[in-house]
């Protein structure tokens, strides 16, 4: 029996950028010029340079729980709150009840179907109390940080929460259920007009807000390193991406968890929630995985949502009409439905099928997908080279991103590498805990018990994205 993995939707459209061309907003946001009558600025006090960050500093993976007492070291999404914008004396959940109910409703709608299969959520996950944070990823700019991607899409700094539901059992054990939700919180200050017709507006990053997040993350790193959070000094530098070392050490994990929760509550709010995604399963079935993304749209764009809300997103590399995509187990034909039509071998372009079915015709796309790979291991050097070309393209965040590569490809490239190549032929982006079974295609989350001990999984793709974020922050956002 196989089990599944988590969803990674690097949706980059800003909270107020709709998902179809007719709803595009093109507001230009700029800084006003400083008045010449202002007094001369005083010399700023000297600030101690910040030390470079490492992978575990910007990608937090929590230990997979196995017993009820482990939940004390996790963060339940229902416990994360922020000041109520209507009443500062009150607090509200960062995953508001309205957004949670829309998440459930979209997951139950026809858009969550692919082929003859449909996501069906069990009763246990229809309460927000079941959902816990498996991972947190700080991203300096989605959908990517290369100059080419930023030119076409803009830059959207984000905090992404990877959630999995956890069920308590009668024997005091707990079971992380085999499904995932993603919550994407944007830190943008507006949008510039689309670069060309058929594209989303280009997002303008709020780097001042994101620098505050970076400062908090760096402070956590330093406290842990200097022994301020427990008996032991825990160093994150030069470590492979995996379960956060501060959450493993028994002397630090409680304080680290509290620090992490405080950081998230300082910077997140329901108003910043820009996108959601789900990886789910059909009713009482162990397969197939079904992936679906959702995005916030403002009130003026969708009459049936007078207060604004979330809508499903057309697959950017599908035909412009379909929403969800599924992955069948090995031996099925076809394994991926609907067939993706990627564009990750073409020059970076903001044209994609999430904006309009006519934005980028299928025949004009040039790309690779894991759906194109053979079922059996490569045997000749030439075959291995072809497989590596496909997998390395998908794992490279400068070439592949949410708008030119399908979800299934991004979530299966590491497992396909392990299955089709000899281990010595798999490029080691890091020595992170790779997906531990044929049906574990999690990029960043908890593997199911049926595929070995409950543990965190990290894909090559996640390791590469994390490295890009670390490099960008260290080069451009730290105090020098």
Buried (B, 14 or more C-beta within 10 A) or exposed (E): EBBBBBBBBBBBBBBBBBBBBEBBBEEEEEEEEEEEEEEEEEEEEEEEEBBBBBBBBBBBBBBBBBEBEBBEBBBBBBBBBBEBEEEEEEEBBBBBEBBBBBBBEBBBBEBBBBBEBBBBBBEBBBEBEBBBBBBBBBBBBBBBBBEEBBEBBBBBBBBBBBBBBBEBEEEEBBBBBBBBBBBBBBBBBBBBEBBEEBBBBBBBBBBEBBBBBBBBBBBBBEBBBEEBBBEBBBBBEEBBBBBBBBBBBEBBBBBBBEBBBEBBBEBBBBBBBBBBBBBBBBEEEBBBBBBBBBBBBBEEBBEEBEEBBBBBBBBBBBBBEBBBBBBBBEEBEEBBBBBBBBBBBBEBBBBBBBBBBEBBEBEEBEBBBBBBBEEEEBEEEEBBEBBBEBBBBBBBBBBBBBBBBBBBBBBBBBBBBBBBBEEEBBEEBBEBBBBBBBBBBBBBBBBBBEBEEBBBBBBBBBBBBBBBBBBBBBEEBBEE
